[in-house]
Structures are given as C-alpha cells and as structure tokens.
Amino acid sequence: MHQYDLYGIGAALLDTEIEVTDSDLQQLGIDKGVMTLVEDDRQQQLVRDLKDHMVTASRACGGSGANTIIGASYFGLDTFYSCKVAADENGDFYRDNLTAAGVAYPEALRNADSDGTTGKCLVLITPDAERSMNTYLGISAELSVAELDHDAIANSRWTYIEGYLVSSPTGRAAAVALRKQAETSGVKTALSLSDPMMVQLFHDGLKEMIGDKVDLLFCNRDEALKFSDTDDLTTAAQSLRDHCRAFAITLGADGALLWDGNHEYRVTAPTVKAIDTNGAGDMFAGAFLYGINREMSFEEAGTFACAAAAQVVSQFGPRLRPEQHAELLAQTANA
C-alpha cells in the first residue's frame, strides 16, 4: 500500500502573468515562446519597464512541476512535492498554496529559514496566447538532494521530475538521485523535457536525468524534435523510445501522440479559443498521471489530459480553479 500516488520535484517560483504585445517583447529584447533564465536585476528592470501593464497582473504559486503536482492533487491523487523556498513573504505564500491544494511537502520546507529570495517568474502573454517566461530562480537554484524525502519517495507509486532542474547542477543531481532511488524502490518514473530551450542548451544533462530509461516521458512537439535532432515527428517518436518505456507528446490544438510501450495512439483536443498557453503542458501531465493512476487506458488518460489542457489555455493562469477539476472529472464520467 502506497502512501502517495505521486511524488514530484521542481523549482518553486512565484508566477506573475502580464499581458503584452509582440512589440513589447521586441522592445524589451525578450525571446518569444521560451523560458529564459535571468538575474534578479534584469527581472526587476523588466517589471519597471512593464509598470503600465501591471494593473492586470496576477500572481500564483508556480513552477512547472508544482503546476503538475497541484493539478493532480486537485483531481484526487495523494501527492508530495520537494522544492526550496526562502524565508520571505513569497515563500510563505508558496507553502500556503501547496497546503490549500492538499500537497504534502518535506518538514524542511515547512520550517524554511534560508536567507535569499524565493524564485520568481515573469510570464508575458501575447495576443496569440503564447507565453514567454523570464525566470529568476533565486533560492530554487540551490535545490539539492537535501530537499528529497526518501521515505516519501519509497512510499509513492510514481515520481515526476521537472526538466527545468537540468539548468542547476545541484537540481540536476537531485533529479538523478530521485530517479535512482525510485528505480531501486520499484517506483515508476516520469520526466518532462519542460522547454525547447532547455533541450537545446542542456541536452546531455537531460539524458543524465533520464538515465537508461524513464517509465514515462512528457514533451511537446518542439521538445521532441530538438531532443531527437530531427524535423520529422515520426522520426522523433521512434527515437524517443530509446529513452523511455512510454511517452506522451503534446501537439497543441492537434491533441497528443501517445505510446504505451506497445502501441501508438493519436488523441484529439477539444476546440477552444486559446488566450494563454502557460501551464498547458503541466496540466496535461498532471491530468494524464491522474488518469493512469486511476486505471484509465493510455487513450482515456490522453483524452482526459487534452480536455484539461484545453480548459487551461482558454483562461488566464497556469492552473485551473479548484472546482474546475471536479467539473472535468464529471464530464469525463458522463462521456
């Protein structure tokens, strides 16, 4: 009997979403559609430059892995999350968000007394719904094996590793240690490639995090192509099989391509008007992991995950409101 369905690890970031134009991105020198790591002074300068946009800004506990774990928790999984925050107001806000979502976390996070700054991410949303992220990792850059809870790992059914950790040497080491313990303990492993820029800059580091093979790999089309060094999705899908026992490749409005280790499936996504793609892949992963933990088939889990991701992109913010999770589950049951 497992205490947790899902154990995750990732960066703890306070997300601030701001609506901007493509012209704004060009004037500020921001690369569109990817995550860029920045220093605190650069991020503060961006906030000053965007002060006229801040009236509509919204703040949320975030980070890719956290979005996935929180989504899975609201759907009904028993979850645990390892991350690192500082002893500041944002750190308090972050812990409160995890608690409200029913996510357990290590005692060290509960009593965080670390100097420094809790990580922050400016998420700039353009009219085409694309998100461009400028991230100051703050103390999340120091996430390490010290933040792992070995008892919780051993008592979980699945582990989930955020690919963004590859950019931090200590974070990458923690991800590798988590995967290795999970493998030793008979716990299934899942990993997300997270972002095309991470794949481009840290390809070898991601392969180290993956090891021989993870049980389930999440990525989007661009990440799959970059990781496999091809411009053909069929070739990429075949190549990914060398690194995982199953995968889910999200294709935006075209749904997802899934492989369960034996068969490939294409699932469709509901037609919606996208206004903010931030968190879509995170929600897909959380909903998919919920589905396979609750004995859905890969096709069923993929269809459910596409519906959840479609709901996310049709509104602002990287996550659903708590009540929307129950609504999606009810719609799935009725279908």
C-alpha positions as CSV (number, residue, x, y, z in Angstrom):
1,M,0.0,0.0,0.0
2,H,1.5,3.3,-1.1
3,Q,1.1,6.5,1.0
4,Y,1.4,8.7,-2.1
5,D,0.3,8.3,-5.7
6,L,2.7,10.9,-7.0
7,Y,6.0,12.4,-5.7
8,G,7.3,15.4,-7.6
9,I,10.3,17.6,-7.6
10,G,10.9,21.0,-9.2
11,A,11.6,24.7,-8.9
12,A,9.4,26.8,-6.6
13,L,8.5,30.0,-8.5
14,L,6.0,32.8,-7.8
15,D,4.5,33.4,-11.3
16,T,3.4,36.9,-12.3
17,E,1.4,36.9,-15.6
18,I,1.3,40.1,-17.6
19,E,-0.4,40.7,-20.9
20,V,1.9,42.3,-23.5
21,T,2.2,42.7,-27.3
22,D,4.8,41.3,-29.7
23,S,6.2,44.9,-30.0
24,D,6.7,44.9,-26.2
25,L,8.7,41.7,-26.4
26,Q,10.9,43.1,-29.2
27,Q,11.5,46.4,-27.4
28,L,12.5,44.5,-24.2
29,G,14.7,42.1,-26.0
30,I,12.7,39.0,-24.9
31,D,12.8,35.7,-26.8
32,K,9.2,34.7,-27.5
33,G,7.8,31.3,-26.5
34,V,10.6,30.0,-24.4
35,M,11.9,30.2,-20.8
36,T,14.9,32.5,-20.3
37,L,16.9,32.5,-17.1
38,V,17.7,36.0,-15.9
39,E,19.3,37.6,-12.9
40,D,17.2,39.5,-10.3
41,D,18.3,42.9,-11.5
42,R,17.2,42.1,-15.1
43,Q,13.8,40.9,-13.8
44,Q,13.3,44.0,-11.7
45,Q,14.1,46.1,-14.7
46,L,11.5,44.3,-16.7
47,V,8.9,44.9,-14.0
48,R,9.8,48.6,-14.1
49,D,9.6,48.7,-17.9
50,L,6.2,47.0,-17.7
51,K,4.8,49.0,-14.9
52,D,1.9,50.3,-17.1
53,H,0.9,46.6,-17.7
54,M,1.0,45.6,-14.0
55,V,-2.6,46.7,-13.3
56,T,-3.9,43.4,-14.8
57,A,-1.0,41.2,-13.5
58,S,-1.9,38.1,-11.5
59,R,0.2,36.2,-9.0
60,A,0.2,32.4,-8.4
61,C,2.3,29.7,-6.8
62,G,4.0,28.1,-9.8
63,G,6.9,26.3,-11.4
64,S,6.2,23.6,-14.0
65,G,6.5,20.7,-11.6
66,A,4.3,22.4,-9.0
67,N,1.6,23.1,-11.5
68,T,1.6,19.4,-12.5
69,I,1.5,18.1,-8.9
70,I,-1.1,20.6,-7.7
71,G,-3.3,19.7,-10.7
72,A,-3.0,16.0,-9.9
73,S,-3.8,16.7,-6.3
74,Y,-7.0,18.6,-7.1
75,F,-8.1,15.7,-9.4
76,G,-7.7,13.4,-6.4
77,L,-4.2,11.9,-6.2
78,D,-2.3,11.8,-2.9
79,T,0.8,14.0,-3.7
80,F,4.1,15.1,-2.3
81,Y,6.4,17.8,-3.6
82,S,10.0,18.7,-3.0
83,C,11.2,22.2,-3.7
84,K,13.0,25.1,-2.0
85,V,11.8,28.5,-0.8
86,A,13.4,31.3,1.2
87,A,12.3,32.7,4.5
88,D,10.4,35.6,2.8
89,E,6.8,36.6,2.1
90,N,6.8,34.8,-1.2
91,G,8.0,31.6,0.5
92,D,5.1,31.8,2.9
93,F,2.7,32.4,0.1
94,Y,4.1,29.4,-1.8
95,R,3.7,27.0,1.2
96,D,0.1,28.2,1.8
97,N,-0.7,27.4,-1.8
98,L,0.6,23.9,-1.6
99,T,-1.3,23.3,1.7
100,A,-4.5,24.6,0.2
101,A,-4.1,22.2,-2.7
102,G,-3.6,19.3,-0.4
103,V,0.0,18.7,-1.4
104,A,2.4,17.3,1.3
105,Y,6.0,18.5,1.4
106,P,9.1,17.9,3.5
107,E,9.4,19.2,7.0
108,A,12.4,21.3,6.0
109,L,10.2,23.3,3.6
110,R,7.7,23.8,6.4
111,N,10.4,25.4,8.6
112,A,12.3,27.2,5.8
113,D,14.8,29.6,7.3
114,S,17.0,30.1,4.3
115,D,18.3,33.5,3.5
116,G,17.9,34.6,-0.1
117,T,14.9,35.1,-2.3
118,T,12.1,32.7,-3.3
119,G,12.2,32.2,-7.1
120,K,10.1,34.4,-9.4
121,C,8.9,34.1,-13.0
122,L,7.5,36.8,-15.2
123,V,5.2,35.2,-17.7
124,L,4.5,37.5,-20.6
125,I,1.3,36.6,-22.6
126,T,0.9,37.9,-26.2
127,P,-2.4,38.1,-28.0
128,D,-1.7,34.8,-29.8
129,A,-1.8,33.1,-26.4
130,E,2.0,32.3,-26.5
131,R,3.8,32.6,-23.2
132,S,7.4,33.9,-22.8
133,M,9.0,33.4,-19.4
134,N,11.7,35.3,-17.7
135,T,12.8,33.4,-14.6
136,Y,14.9,34.4,-11.7
137,L,15.5,31.1,-9.9
138,G,16.5,32.7,-6.6
139,I,17.0,30.1,-3.9
140,S,15.5,27.4,-6.3
141,A,18.9,27.3,-7.9
142,E,20.2,25.7,-4.7
143,L,17.6,22.9,-4.7
144,S,19.6,19.8,-3.9
145,V,19.4,16.2,-2.6
146,A,18.9,17.7,0.8
147,E,15.3,18.5,-0.3
148,L,14.5,14.9,-1.1
149,D,12.3,12.9,1.3
150,H,13.5,9.4,1.0
151,D,10.6,7.8,2.9
152,A,8.0,9.6,0.8
153,I,9.8,8.5,-2.4
154,A,9.8,4.9,-1.3
155,N,6.1,5.1,-0.4
156,S,5.0,6.5,-3.7
157,R,3.6,4.8,-6.8
158,W,5.0,7.4,-9.3
159,T,7.7,10.1,-9.2
160,Y,7.7,13.1,-11.5
161,I,10.8,15.1,-12.4
162,E,10.6,18.7,-13.9
163,G,13.1,19.0,-16.7
164,Y,13.9,22.6,-15.8
165,L,16.1,21.3,-13.0
166,V,18.7,20.5,-15.6
167,S,19.9,24.1,-15.6
168,S,21.1,23.8,-11.9
169,P,24.0,21.5,-11.1
170,T,22.5,20.7,-7.6
171,G,19.0,20.4,-9.0
172,R,20.2,18.0,-11.7
173,A,21.9,15.9,-9.1
174,A,18.7,15.8,-7.0
175,A,16.7,14.7,-10.0
176,V,19.2,11.9,-10.8
177,A,19.2,10.8,-7.1
178,L,15.4,10.8,-7.1
179,R,15.3,8.7,-10.3
180,K,17.8,6.2,-9.0
181,Q,16.1,5.8,-5.6
182,A,12.7,5.3,-7.4
183,E,14.2,2.6,-9.6
184,T,15.7,0.8,-6.6
185,S,12.4,1.1,-4.7
186,G,10.3,-0.2,-7.6
187,V,8.6,3.2,-8.0
188,K,7.7,4.3,-11.5
189,T,9.5,7.3,-13.0
190,A,8.1,10.2,-15.2
191,L,10.0,13.2,-16.5
192,S,9.1,16.2,-18.6
193,L,11.5,17.8,-21.0
194,S,9.9,21.1,-20.0
195,D,11.1,23.6,-22.6
196,P,12.7,23.7,-26.1
197,M,15.5,26.0,-24.8
198,M,16.3,23.5,-22.0
199,V,16.6,20.7,-24.6
200,Q,18.8,22.8,-26.8
201,L,21.2,24.1,-24.1
202,F,21.2,21.1,-21.7
203,H,20.7,18.0,-23.9
204,D,23.3,15.9,-22.2
205,G,22.1,16.9,-18.8
206,L,18.6,15.8,-19.6
207,K,19.9,12.4,-20.8
208,E,21.7,12.1,-17.5
209,M,18.5,12.8,-15.6
210,I,16.7,10.2,-17.8
211,G,19.3,7.5,-17.3
212,D,18.8,4.3,-19.2
213,K,15.0,4.9,-19.5
214,V,12.2,6.5,-17.6
215,D,8.8,4.8,-17.4
216,L,7.0,7.8,-18.9
217,L,8.4,10.9,-20.8
218,F,6.4,14.0,-21.4
219,C,7.3,16.6,-24.1
220,N,5.7,18.8,-26.7
221,R,6.3,18.6,-30.4
222,D,9.2,21.2,-30.4
223,E,11.0,19.5,-27.5
224,A,10.6,16.0,-29.1
225,L,12.1,17.3,-32.4
226,K,15.0,19.1,-30.7
227,F,15.8,16.2,-28.3
228,S,15.8,13.8,-31.3
229,D,17.7,16.3,-33.7
230,T,15.1,15.9,-36.4
231,D,12.4,17.9,-38.1
232,D,10.1,14.9,-38.5
233,L,7.7,13.9,-35.7
234,T,7.5,10.3,-36.8
235,T,11.3,10.0,-36.6
236,A,11.3,11.8,-33.2
237,A,8.7,9.5,-31.8
238,Q,10.7,6.5,-32.8
239,S,13.9,8.0,-31.4
240,L,12.3,8.7,-28.0
241,R,11.6,5.0,-27.5
242,D,15.3,4.6,-26.7
243,H,14.9,6.8,-23.7
244,C,11.5,5.7,-22.2
245,R,9.1,2.9,-21.8
246,A,6.2,5.1,-22.8
247,F,5.7,8.7,-23.9
248,A,3.1,11.5,-24.4
249,I,3.9,14.1,-27.0
250,T,1.5,17.1,-26.8
251,L,0.6,18.7,-30.1
252,G,-1.3,21.8,-29.0
253,A,-4.7,22.1,-30.8
254,D,-3.9,18.8,-32.6
255,G,-4.1,16.8,-29.4
256,A,-1.4,14.3,-28.5
257,L,0.7,11.4,-29.7
258,L,0.9,8.6,-27.2
259,W,3.0,5.4,-26.9
260,D,2.2,2.9,-24.1
261,G,5.2,0.7,-24.8
262,N,3.3,-1.4,-27.3
263,H,1.0,0.8,-29.4
264,E,0.9,4.4,-30.6
265,Y,-2.3,6.4,-30.3
266,R,-3.4,9.8,-31.5
267,V,-6.0,11.6,-29.3
268,T,-7.7,14.8,-30.2
269,A,-8.1,18.0,-28.2
270,P,-11.4,19.9,-27.8
271,T,-11.7,23.0,-29.9
272,V,-11.3,26.1,-27.8
273,K,-10.2,29.7,-28.2
274,A,-6.7,29.9,-26.6
275,I,-5.8,33.0,-24.7
276,D,-2.9,31.8,-22.5
277,T,-0.9,28.7,-23.1
278,N,1.1,29.0,-19.9
279,G,0.8,25.8,-17.9
280,A,-0.9,23.7,-20.6
281,G,1.8,21.0,-20.7
282,D,1.9,21.0,-16.9
283,M,-1.8,20.4,-16.7
284,F,-1.6,17.7,-19.4
285,A,1.0,15.8,-17.3
286,G,-1.0,16.2,-14.1
287,A,-4.2,15.0,-15.6
288,F,-2.5,12.2,-17.5
289,L,-0.8,10.9,-14.3
290,Y,-4.1,11.1,-12.5
291,G,-5.7,9.0,-15.3
292,I,-3.1,6.2,-15.3
293,N,-3.1,6.1,-11.5
294,R,-6.8,5.6,-11.6
295,E,-6.6,2.8,-14.2
296,M,-7.6,4.7,-17.3
297,S,-6.1,3.3,-20.5
298,F,-3.5,5.5,-22.2
299,E,-6.1,6.6,-24.7
300,E,-8.5,7.6,-22.0
301,A,-5.9,9.3,-19.9
302,G,-4.6,11.2,-23.0
303,T,-8.1,12.3,-24.0
304,F,-8.8,13.5,-20.4
305,A,-5.4,15.3,-20.3
306,C,-6.2,17.1,-23.6
307,A,-9.5,18.2,-22.2
308,A,-7.8,19.6,-19.0
309,A,-5.1,21.3,-21.0
310,A,-7.7,22.9,-23.3
311,Q,-9.5,24.3,-20.3
312,V,-6.3,25.8,-19.1
313,V,-5.4,27.6,-22.3
314,S,-9.0,29.0,-22.6
315,Q,-8.4,31.2,-19.5
316,F,-5.6,33.2,-17.9
317,G,-3.3,31.5,-15.4
318,P,-1.3,28.2,-15.4
319,R,-3.8,26.2,-13.5
320,L,-7.5,25.5,-13.2
321,R,-9.6,26.8,-10.3
322,P,-10.2,24.1,-7.7
323,E,-13.8,23.5,-8.7
324,Q,-12.9,23.0,-12.4
325,H,-11.1,19.8,-11.6
326,A,-14.3,18.2,-10.3
327,E,-16.3,19.5,-13.3
328,L,-13.8,17.9,-15.7
329,L,-14.0,14.6,-13.9
330,A,-17.8,14.7,-14.0
331,Q,-17.7,15.4,-17.8
332,T,-15.4,12.5,-18.3
333,A,-17.6,10.2,-16.2
334,N,-20.7,11.2,-18.2
335,A,-18.9,10.8,-21.5
